[in-house]
């Protein structure tokens, strides 16, 4: 009786009064108090995410409270308009606004794979922080990022969205991005909810073809693919998104194993899980369910809380409850997870708190953001080749021919997922170089060829420009939209006639610097063999042109290292640094009865962790404070790093460990730590890595995380194939 009276009282209150009524209570209680007022339709509405609406039906469903969140709607004006509709609903439950803020919102940073090449988790975190600040000032309170899928197949276009092939590096970057997006705490006006995606194993789609199936051992799943997701959970990630793929025959959106057993069970995750776009009804096409109703049933039972744009939940859950196939308790659990986040974000206290026009304008024009994008772009670039120290360029009074389809391009430099980014903000390579070198250099320009076209009529002018110049800088690669969702490629060479263009220019005998842009490792052997210098710039974002110019003229000494292996041949894929010795160990190309190819070596073109600097680093004096340790103990491995060259620079020092004999065969090397160290010319620093039991552990046959006593090899180097120091130690 008492409870009924209270409920009636609450219903009689206005929305603002309702908020005030509960404001002093802990969030759990506030969630419960709202839940008690909700009809089943309103509850199901919270599990429903829709895209932008323009029609009356869409508007009405928001007004009825049948929508919990929207995607793509962003910018203060549009968000306010939609939120105002939700405020006309019976219970005035605010909407969430989710958007793909992947590498910047207004200010576009390098694509995530490029940022990962910096191996600079502080800079990556700062980049996510800025993206969140701009997005949160523009009405967005939820980003569908970070993508933490380990990706070992560069044919898969979405490799661009992640941190590359390595589990350890990927986990560190996952953590940095979550902390960056979510800021000090959810509820601050500059914090957005992050979303760890795509759960799980999406990076391992068969044949590198997007949306495909994944067949994977549990061991591989736990050892390689799940840890970055766990790192995101540990960093407090607010939400999860499931993936488009099947995992061993079960679509991820309906995977009880992933969503209930692992995520909400073993990891005790309290946030909520959203499907990917339409992936609930896509289960019909997979042949996993008969119809939309069956799809909704399987998804909700297996722990998928929010339906992204399938409409399967709004259409079917009520009926499924009536048929007693789905319990209200199960729906309540999902609703509570969502309401909790809405309270945490402060949306119940002020549904318009992310809608301040002045804050939006300030965030979009903050010069600090532009500067950070420049620094991130500089740090992301990897110098792959620098014959005869051609770079940095000391070019006074010279003529330099700028050639290639990406020299004047702007849009391409932003890569895929550009949120609210605009082309006008991008500095092209041409603009960056001409600005940097000013009147010291005479630049000429010829496009030469288009990226995807077969037309070679531009070659002659380009060759002529090269002949008349002292040297050439070429910008070649993919279009910005050639990597990303649904952009798998079977041939990852340079598209169109770009290699021929390069060969024609090279034939002039002039020194050629090639700047390559792409969202994935490309195969470019002729260029790798014959260019004088190669800078891999990924898609470097708005400040790409300035960053490239700074690297070329030496204002910035490149420090990026590859976060993913670059194969020699597409046939080697998947090729990673941490493969196995096998029972037929490979020693050299051409030796029979070894685990090998008869037509190409096993080695990559460029190994994981590789990247040059303008200076040289010497590794010396490795000292282990002990040669054996107990499981509760640690070993400190120290060494001296010296800058023996002429330029100040940064080196990413990498620690790899090999477990010599184990009950599950171990890779020859696993990255277990790294540091980015800045040194002046002639300067030395002592670097220490601490090895603990965690770094020696792996998933055993029972999928327990264990270490096993025995001999381990510790390797320290500047790349996975360039080990400078090594020593054995024992785990007792
Ligand atoms: C589909 C993509 O797979 C996912 O990553 C993205 O967040 C959603 N679409 C929403 O745009």
Boltz pocket constraint, residues with backbone or C-beta under 6 A from the ligand:
constraints:
  - pocket:
      binder: B
      contacts: [[A, 71], [A, 100], [A, 144], [A, 197], [A, 276], [A, 277], [A, 485]]
      max_distance: 6.0
